[in-house]
Each structure stands twice: as structure tokens, then as C-alpha cells.
Amino acid sequence: MARLDAGITLAWNSPYARLATLTVRSFETDLMIDTGVFRIRDFQAAKGPDGAIAYVQTIHAECKSCGHITCIEERDIQQLFGGLVVKCENCATVQTLSNAALGR
């Protein structure tokens, strides 16, 4: 069994066992990332050994359509290969974001 710093335990034969080497970092910043549809106020992600974001654990995004701030936790994030989907809880605006765009 592998145990992540985040407290998640995985079997070594799990496809996610390689994530045991990832570190969790917070990316809170005064400079918000503007994706065109959302302003990313802050997020927390796990980075791989190469320093790239492997997956996002939490994200706080302000919808530019209605101004609502949506906070999505890991269990509710729709993860995609190399990214995720953000959906406004208020007006249902949706955008797909790449991990690379968040990591710049």
C-alpha cells in the first residue's frame, strides 16, 4: 500500500499508485489566472517529479458571467487527461481547463 501526504491510501497495483511520489502544493497568489470564462482565485494541485501539475485537488473559480465564486473539492472535480472541467454552480457556465494553463 502507498500513502499519499494527502492521506489517501492506494494499493501498489492501482493505476494511481505512481501518484504516491507526488507532492501537494498550494498555488494561492495575488495574480489571478484569467481563463476567459473564469478567474482562478486559487487552487491546490499535486505535482509530479517533473514539476508539472498531475491533477488539481481543489479550485476556486470566479465566473465572469455572473460573478459567483465556485469552490470545487477533489471528489467533485471532473478530471480529464491533462486537465479538468470547471462549472459555475450559479449559472452553469462550463469551461475545460488544461493543467498546463494553471501551472504557468
C-alpha positions in Angstrom: 0.0 0.0 0.0 1.1 3.5 -0.7 0.1 6.5 1.4 0.0 10.0 -0.1 0.7 13.1 2.0 -3.0 14.0 1.5 -4.0 10.9 3.5 -5.1 8.7 0.6 -4.1 5.1 0.6 -3.6 3.2 -2.7 -2.8 -0.3 -3.5 0.5 -0.7 -5.4 -1.3 -2.4 -8.2 -3.6 0.6 -8.5 -3.3 2.7 -11.7 -2.8 5.7 -9.4 0.0 4.1 -7.3 2.5 6.3 -9.2 0.9 9.3 -7.6 2.5 8.3 -4.3 5.6 10.3 -5.3 3.7 13.5 -6.0 3.9 16.5 -3.7 0.9 18.7 -2.9 1.3 22.4 -3.3 -0.9 25.4 -2.9 -0.9 27.9 -5.7 -2.5 30.8 -3.9 -1.4 34.0 -5.5 -2.3 37.7 -5.8 -2.3 37.3 -9.5 -5.4 35.5 -10.6 -5.3 33.4 -13.7 -7.9 34.6 -16.2 -9.1 31.8 -18.4 -11.5 33.9 -20.5 -14.6 32.4 -18.8 -13.4 32.2 -15.2 -10.8 33.9 -13.0 -9.0 31.3 -11.0 -8.7 32.7 -7.5 -6.6 29.9 -6.1 -6.2 26.1 -6.4 -4.3 23.3 -4.9 -2.6 20.6 -7.0 -0.3 17.6 -6.9 2.8 18.0 -9.0 4.8 15.1 -10.5 8.5 14.6 -10.3 8.9 16.7 -13.5 7.3 19.7 -11.7 4.2 19.7 -14.0 0.7 19.6 -12.4 -0.5 16.0 -12.4 -4.0 16.7 -11.1 -6.0 19.5 -9.3 -7.3 18.8 -5.8 -9.3 22.0 -5.1 -10.1 25.0 -7.2 -11.8 28.3 -6.5 -13.0 30.0 -9.7 -14.9 33.2 -10.2 -17.4 33.1 -13.1 -17.0 36.2 -15.3 -20.6 35.8 -16.5 -22.4 36.1 -13.1 -19.6 36.9 -10.6 -20.3 33.7 -8.5 -17.2 32.1 -6.9 -17.4 28.3 -7.3 -15.3 26.1 -4.9 -14.8 22.6 -6.1 -13.2 19.9 -4.0 -11.3 16.9 -5.3 -14.2 14.4 -5.1 -16.4 16.7 -7.2 -13.8 17.8 -9.8 -14.4 16.3 -13.2 -10.8 15.3 -14.1 -9.7 14.9 -17.7 -6.4 13.6 -19.1 -4.2 16.7 -18.6 -7.0 18.9 -17.3 -10.4 19.4 -15.7 -13.8 20.8 -16.2 -15.0 23.9 -14.2 -18.7 24.6 -14.0 -20.3 27.6 -12.3 -22.7 26.5 -9.5 -24.9 29.6 -10.1 -25.3 30.0 -13.9 -23.9 26.6 -15.2 -21.2 28.2 -17.4 -18.7 25.5 -18.2 -15.1 25.6 -19.3 -12.4 22.9 -19.8 -9.0 23.9 -18.4 -5.7 22.3 -19.0 -3.3 21.6 -16.1 -0.6 23.3 -18.2 -2.6 26.6 -18.3 -2.9 26.5 -14.5 0.8 25.8 -14.0 2.2 28.7 -15.9 
